[in-house]
Amino acid sequence: MIIITNVEEEDLQKVYEIELESFDEPYSYSLLKAYYYLAKELFIVAREGNEVLGYALGIIQYGYRGHVVSIAVKKDYRERGVGSLLLKGLENKFKTFNCTYSYLEVNYKNIPAITFYNKQGYVVIKFQKNYYGRGKHAFIMAKSFLNGKSFE
């Protein structure tokens, strides 16, 4: 059974390994460790037994908006619902802090990720040129937590 829990310091190496296999420009171990201290309960992992299957990391900005900083799942566990569990878990935490919406950035060429976020209720609200560096653009996607409100 997969459970979602807050990250523990001893999980950081496994989180870092997932980061390395998931991104072309992964966060450093030291940055993940800094987020461990800064984000605390907004840094979660999916576990099955002792194995860390994926993680999600968020922050709250201006007291009302949740920012999905990063989310990643081990390659062998992708497309099995782990990412959905993590994103829902992070969104629920945002809601407990009274956030009115959640947003994230995604490489505009990353069709699988864009499709995943669309299925979770996120919509593209902006195209951000050079977000990831020169010639590396992003879509800003958002999801409202207010009933009847959307970004469409």
ChimeraX attribute file (.defattr): number of C-alpha atoms within 10 A of each C-alpha:
attribute: neighborCount
match mode: 1-to-1
recipient: residues
	/A:1	5
	/A:2	15
	/A:3	14
	/A:4	21
	/A:5	15
	/A:6	18
	/A:7	22
	/A:8	12
	/A:9	10
	/A:10	8
	/A:11	15
	/A:12	19
	/A:13	14
	/A:14	16
	/A:15	23
	/A:16	20
	/A:17	14
	/A:18	21
	/A:19	24
	/A:20	17
	/A:21	13
	/A:22	15
	/A:23	10
	/A:24	8
	/A:25	9
	/A:26	14
	/A:27	13
	/A:28	12
	/A:29	16
	/A:30	11
	/A:31	11
	/A:32	19
	/A:33	15
	/A:34	12
	/A:35	17
	/A:36	20
	/A:37	11
	/A:38	12
	/A:39	16
	/A:40	16
	/A:41	16
	/A:42	25
	/A:43	26
	/A:44	26
	/A:45	31
	/A:46	23
	/A:47	18
	/A:48	12
	/A:49	10
	/A:50	7
	/A:51	12
	/A:52	22
	/A:53	25
	/A:54	26
	/A:55	32
	/A:56	26
	/A:57	25
	/A:58	26
	/A:59	21
	/A:60	19
	/A:61	10
	/A:62	7
	/A:63	12
	/A:64	15
	/A:65	21
	/A:66	27
	/A:67	21
	/A:68	21
	/A:69	16
	/A:70	17
	/A:71	21
	/A:72	23
	/A:73	25
	/A:74	20
	/A:75	12
	/A:76	8
	/A:77	12
	/A:78	13
	/A:79	11
	/A:80	10
	/A:81	11
	/A:82	23
	/A:83	23
	/A:84	15
	/A:85	19
	/A:86	25
	/A:87	22
	/A:88	15
	/A:89	20
	/A:90	28
	/A:91	23
	/A:92	15
	/A:93	19
	/A:94	25
	/A:95	17
	/A:96	9
	/A:97	14
	/A:98	15
	/A:99	22
	/A:100	17
	/A:101	20
	/A:102	23
	/A:103	20
	/A:104	20
	/A:105	22
	/A:106	21
	/A:107	17
	/A:108	17
	/A:109	12
	/A:110	11
	/A:111	11
	/A:112	9
	/A:113	13
	/A:114	20
	/A:115	12
	/A:116	14
	/A:117	21
	/A:118	15
	/A:119	11
	/A:120	13
	/A:121	12
	/A:122	22
	/A:123	21
	/A:124	21
	/A:125	14
	/A:126	12
	/A:127	16
	/A:128	16
	/A:129	14
	/A:130	11
	/A:131	16
	/A:132	14
	/A:133	9
	/A:134	8
	/A:135	9
	/A:136	13
	/A:137	18
	/A:138	22
	/A:139	21
	/A:140	19
	/A:141	21
	/A:142	26
	/A:143	24
	/A:144	18
	/A:145	18
	/A:146	10
	/A:147	7
	/A:148	6
	/A:149	11
	/A:150	14
	/A:151	12
	/A:152	9
